[in-house]
């Protein structure tokens, strides 16, 4: 067993282990496939173990490969944390400021899209921010940890704590929640829809879509005790056109954010009494260093300050655990104001 193994070799190994495909892994790492194959062979020689079974049809991990994988992940995570602590760039083959930053903004109309547009005006011409469109943070988090995404947006309160521990995040906005109603719906003419007016209504809230579990969890909390029924689970709907088609065909009312796509034949009505809010955070893989990430964080802070993104109206509703976190922060602030001050 060698005393030292280059992190680059472990990064090549984890990429192939995640993708189970050499071409996709090479694309993900921005290296040539031949170079990736060479690194895997070198790692196998240094470990004295075969890590993959390769055939013309598939790539699978051997028992030794499965045994190595958790160790490799821990080493790479520790290295990225070290680089972040000492101000270094993101480690890895083809990584760094010249590497495009892959940013999941969820949808073309979203808080993430607004932040991305602002950030693109703040970076140098050679810094590339590439938009992807995933439907929820739960699904995007898996892509972040696998290295297929760098940054995403969404509600972190609904994530598995073990997953969240491997990510970093910055709360950037409380989005006001709304309901999408058909134009002929009895409530569609109201400027705001009281929550109590939705008692007995059935609303679609992405139940059945594992990628948006954090949104369905928020909806379940909001509907509880109010007589609002959640629509039955439905397969994941991909793309704006397909979502619009399915909603129109099934004549659904939809729980939404006030930052939402325009839908023909439907109206978007803000909810009130109380005003429910959806917390949105900017989320990235722990240890990531990139000028594009810096620009995104700066853009989110600037937009938030200019547009009051973190303001909460009196009596606003927040889901758990975010509501408890806000309450705890408020108590801490009150205690600091009322604590005796030492006299000089």
C-alpha positions in Angstrom: 0.0 0.0 0.0 1.5 3.4 -1.0 2.0 6.0 1.6 0.4 8.8 -0.6 -2.3 8.7 -3.2 -2.9 11.8 -5.3 -6.4 13.4 -4.8 -6.7 13.6 -8.5 -6.7 9.9 -8.8 -9.4 9.6 -6.1 -11.4 12.3 -7.9 -11.2 10.3 -11.1 -12.3 7.2 -9.3 -15.4 8.8 -7.6 -16.5 10.4 -10.9 -16.5 7.0 -12.6 -18.1 5.4 -9.6 -20.9 8.0 -9.7 -21.5 7.9 -13.4 -20.6 4.2 -14.1 -19.6 5.6 -17.5 -16.1 6.7 -18.5 -17.2 9.2 -21.1 -19.7 11.0 -18.8 -17.1 11.0 -16.0 -14.5 12.5 -18.2 -16.9 15.2 -19.4 -17.8 16.0 -15.7 -14.1 16.4 -14.9 -13.2 18.4 -18.1 -10.5 15.9 -19.0 -9.9 13.6 -22.0 -11.3 10.1 -21.6 -7.9 8.6 -22.3 -6.4 10.6 -19.4 -9.2 9.5 -17.1 -8.7 5.8 -18.0 -4.9 6.2 -17.4 -5.6 7.7 -13.9 -7.9 4.8 -13.0 -5.3 2.2 -14.1 -2.7 4.0 -12.1 -4.9 4.0 -9.0 -5.6 0.3 -9.4 -1.8 -0.3 -9.7 -1.1 1.7 -6.6 -3.8 0.0 -4.5 -3.1 -3.4 -6.0 -6.8 -3.9 -6.6 -9.2 -3.9 -9.5 -11.8 -1.2 -8.9 -14.1 -1.6 -11.9 -15.4 -4.3 -14.1 -15.5 -3.0 -17.7 -17.5 -4.5 -20.5 -18.6 -3.1 -23.9 -22.0 -2.4 -22.4 -21.5 -1.3 -18.8 -19.1 -0.3 -16.0 -19.7 -1.7 -12.5 -17.8 -1.4 -9.2 -16.0 -4.4 -7.9 -16.2 -5.3 -4.2 -12.8 -3.5 -3.7 -14.2 -0.5 -5.5 -17.3 -0.4 -3.3 -15.0 -0.6 -0.2 -12.8 2.3 -1.4 -15.6 4.7 -2.3 -16.6 6.0 1.2 -12.9 6.5 2.0 -12.3 8.4 -1.2 -15.2 10.7 -0.6 -14.0 11.5 2.9 -10.5 12.3 1.7 -11.8 14.6 -1.1 -14.2 16.4 1.2 -11.4 17.0 3.7 -9.2 18.4 1.0 -11.8 20.8 -0.3 -12.5 22.0 3.3 -8.7 22.5 3.8 -8.5 24.5 0.5 -11.5 26.6 1.5 -10.1 27.3 5.0 -6.8 28.6 3.5 -8.3 30.5 0.6 -7.3 28.2 -2.1 -9.1 27.4 -5.3 -11.3 24.4 -5.7 -9.2 21.3 -6.1 -9.4 18.9 -8.9 -8.5 18.2 -12.5 -9.6 21.0 -14.8 -11.1 22.9 -11.8 -10.6 26.4 -10.7 -11.6 29.9 -11.9 -11.4 28.8 -15.6 -13.9 26.0 -15.1 -17.6 26.8 -15.9 -19.7 27.0 -12.8 -22.9 24.9 -13.2 -25.9 26.6 -11.5 -29.3 25.1 -11.0 -31.9 27.8 -11.0 -34.9 25.4 -10.9 -37.0 27.2 -13.6 -36.6 30.1 -16.1 -38.7 32.3 -13.9 -37.4 32.0 -10.3 -35.3 33.7 -7.6 -32.3 31.7 -8.8 -32.7 33.0 -12.4 -32.8 36.6 -11.1 -29.7 36.0 -9.0 -27.9 34.3 -11.9 -28.7 37.2 -14.3 -27.4 39.7 -11.8 -24.2 37.7 -11.1 -23.4 37.4 -14.8 -23.0 41.2 -14.8 -20.5 41.0 -12.0 -18.0 38.4 -13.2 -15.0 38.8 -15.5 -15.7 37.9 -19.2 -13.8 34.7 -18.9 -15.9 33.4 -16.0 -18.8 31.2 -17.3 -22.0 30.5 -15.3 -24.0 27.8 -16.9 -27.7 27.4 -16.1 -29.4 24.1 -15.4 -33.1 23.5 -14.6 -33.8 20.9 -11.9 -37.3 20.8 -10.3 -36.4 20.7 -6.6 -33.6 21.1 -4.1 -33.9 17.5 -2.8 -33.0 16.2 -6.3 -30.5 18.9 -6.9 -28.7 18.2 -3.6 -27.8 14.7 -4.8 -26.4 16.3 -8.0 -24.4 18.8 -5.9 -22.8 16.0 -3.8 -22.0 14.0 -6.9 -20.3 17.0 -8.5 -22.7 17.3 -11.4 -23.9 20.6 -10.1 -22.1 23.3 -8.3 -24.8 25.6 -7.0 -28.6 25.4 -6.5 -31.5 27.3 -4.9 -34.3 26.2 -2.6 -35.6 25.4 0.8 -32.9 23.7 2.9 -35.3 23.1 5.9 -36.7 20.1 4.1 -33.4 18.3 3.4 -32.0 15.3 5.2 -29.7 16.6 7.9 -26.9 14.2 6.8 -27.1 15.7 3.3 -27.3 19.3 4.5 -24.2 18.7 6.6 -22.2 18.3 3.4 -23.5 21.5 1.9 -23.2 25.2 2.6 -26.0 27.6 2.3 -27.0 31.3 2.5 -30.6 32.4 3.1 -31.4 34.9 0.4 -35.2 35.4 0.2 -38.6 34.7 1.8 -40.8 34.2 -1.3 -44.5 35.0 -0.7 -46.6 31.9 -1.6 -49.5 31.9 -4.0 -52.1 29.7 -5.6 -52.6 29.2 -9.4 -56.3 29.1 -10.2 -58.2 28.6 -13.4 -59.6 31.8 -14.8 -63.2 30.5 -14.2 -62.5 29.5 -10.6 -64.8 31.4 -8.1 -61.7 32.8 -6.2 -59.8 33.9 -9.3 -61.1 37.5 -9.2 -59.7 38.2 -5.7 -56.5 40.3 -5.4 -55.5 38.0 -2.6 -56.9 34.6 -1.5 -57.4 34.0 2.2 -56.1 30.6 3.3 -59.5 29.8 4.9 -61.2 30.3 1.5 -59.3 27.2 0.2 -60.9 24.9 2.8 -62.2 21.9 0.9 -60.1 22.6 -2.2 -57.6 20.2 -3.6 -54.2 21.7 -4.5 -51.3 20.1 -6.4 -48.1 20.4 -4.5 -45.7 18.0 -6.3 -46.6 15.0 -4.2 -45.0 12.0 -5.8 -42.0 13.9 -7.1 -39.1 12.8 -4.9 -36.9 15.7 -6.3 -39.2 18.3 -4.7 -39.8 16.6 -1.4 -39.0 19.8 0.5 -41.8 21.7 -1.3 -44.4 18.9 -0.6 -43.3 19.0 3.1 -43.9 22.7 3.2 -47.3 22.3 1.6 -48.3 19.5 4.1 -47.4 21.8 7.0 -49.4 24.7 5.5 -52.5 22.6 4.7 -52.6 20.9 8.1 -55.6 22.0 10.1 -57.0 24.2 7.3 -59.1 21.7 5.5 -56.9 22.0 2.3 -56.4 18.7 0.5 -53.2 17.7 -1.2 -53.6 16.3 -4.7 -52.7 12.6 -5.1 -49.1 11.7 -6.0 -48.4 12.2 -9.7 -45.3 11.3 -11.7 -42.6 14.0 -12.0 -43.5 16.6 -14.6 -40.6 17.9 -16.6 -40.5 21.2 -18.5 -42.7 24.3 -18.5 -44.8 23.2 -21.5 -45.5 19.8 -20.0 -46.4 21.2 -16.6 -48.8 23.7 -18.2 -50.4 21.0 -20.3 -50.9 18.6 -17.4 -52.3 21.3 -15.0 -54.8 22.5 -17.7 -55.9 18.9 -18.5 -56.5 17.9 -14.9 -57.9 21.3 -14.0 -55.7 21.5 -10.9 -55.3 24.4 -8.6 -51.6 24.6 -7.7 -49.7 25.8 -4.7 -46.9 28.1 -6.0 -44.5 30.8 -5.2 -45.3 34.4 -6.2 -42.2 34.1 -8.5 -43.8 31.7 -11.0 -44.2 31.1 -14.7 -47.2 32.7 -16.6 -49.8 30.0 -17.4 -52.4 30.5 -20.2 -55.9 30.3 -18.8 -54.8 30.6 -15.2 -54.2 33.4 -12.7 -51.6 33.6 -9.9 -53.1 34.9 -6.6 -51.0 35.7 -3.5 -52.2 34.0 -0.3 -53.0 35.8 2.9 -54.4 35.5 6.4 -51.7 34.6 7.3 -49.1 35.4 4.6 -47.2 32.1 4.0 -43.6 32.4 3.1 -41.2 30.0 1.4 -37.6 30.3 2.5 -35.1 30.2 -0.4 -31.4 29.7 0.1 -28.4 29.7 -2.2 -26.8 26.2 -1.7 -23.4 24.9 -2.8 -21.1 22.0 -2.1 -19.0 22.4 1.0 -15.5 23.6 0.2 -16.3 25.0 -3.3 -14.2 27.9 -4.3 -15.0 29.8 -7.5 -15.3 33.5 -8.5 -18.7 32.7 -9.9 -19.9 31.5 -6.5 -18.6 34.8 -5.0 -20.6 36.7 -7.7 -23.7 34.7 -7.0 -23.5 35.4 -3.2 -22.9 39.1 -3.8 -25.7 39.3 -6.4 -28.2 37.7 -4.0 -27.2 40.0 -1.2 -27.5 43.1 -3.4 -30.9 42.1 -4.8 -32.1 41.2 -1.4 -31.2 44.6 0.0 -32.7 46.5 -2.9 -35.9 44.5 -3.0 -36.5 43.6 0.6 -36.2 39.9 0.0 -35.7 39.0 3.7 -38.5 41.2 5.1 -41.3 39.4 6.8 -44.8 40.9 7.2 -46.4 40.9 10.7 -48.0 37.5 11.4 -46.2 35.8 8.5 -46.3 32.0 8.4 -43.1 30.0 8.0 -42.6 26.2 7.9 -40.8 24.2 10.5 -37.8 24.2 11.3 -37.4 27.7 9.8 -40.1 29.2 12.0 -38.3 28.0 15.1 -35.0 29.3 13.8 -36.4 32.8 13.3 -38.0 32.7 16.7 -34.8 31.7 18.3 -32.9 34.4 16.5 -35.5 37.0 17.7 -35.1 35.9 21.3 -31.4 36.1 21.1 -31.7 39.6 19.7 -34.0 40.7 22.5 -31.7 39.2 25.1 -28.8 41.1 23.7 -30.8 44.3 23.9 -31.9 43.8 27.5 -28.6 42.5 28.9 -26.9 44.8 31.4 -24.1 46.7 29.9 -20.7 47.1 31.6 -19.9 50.7 32.5 -16.6 52.1 31.4 
